[in-house]
């Protein structure tokens, strides 16, 4: 997996940085956004191969934001209510916070499963 472009959208800069480091290990060029508005601007300007989105952002829903991307989506969220969790599962894959090294396996499985020949 090389030269693929990903976006990480989370209001927590430490989570963004940690996920960015892991995605770079997998060969992704990674762009970051801290809120929905910034991510929507990026989505209008470029095509992404993978979007990592927080389920709930300071300025709106990560689920609604997912519709702006034409790529595989992984939600990274700490939400526990069934309504929001189900909405995320319907649009992508849900990885429960806290993010740890097992996130790499999630990305490999999701990305390779979608883009395998």
Secondary structure, 3 states (H helix, E strand, C coil): CCCEEEEEECCCHHHHHHHHHHHHHCCEEEEEECCHHHHHHHHHHCCCCEEEEECEECCEEHHHHHCCCCCEEEEEECCCCHHHHHHHHHHCEEEECCCCCHHHHHHHHHHHHHHCC
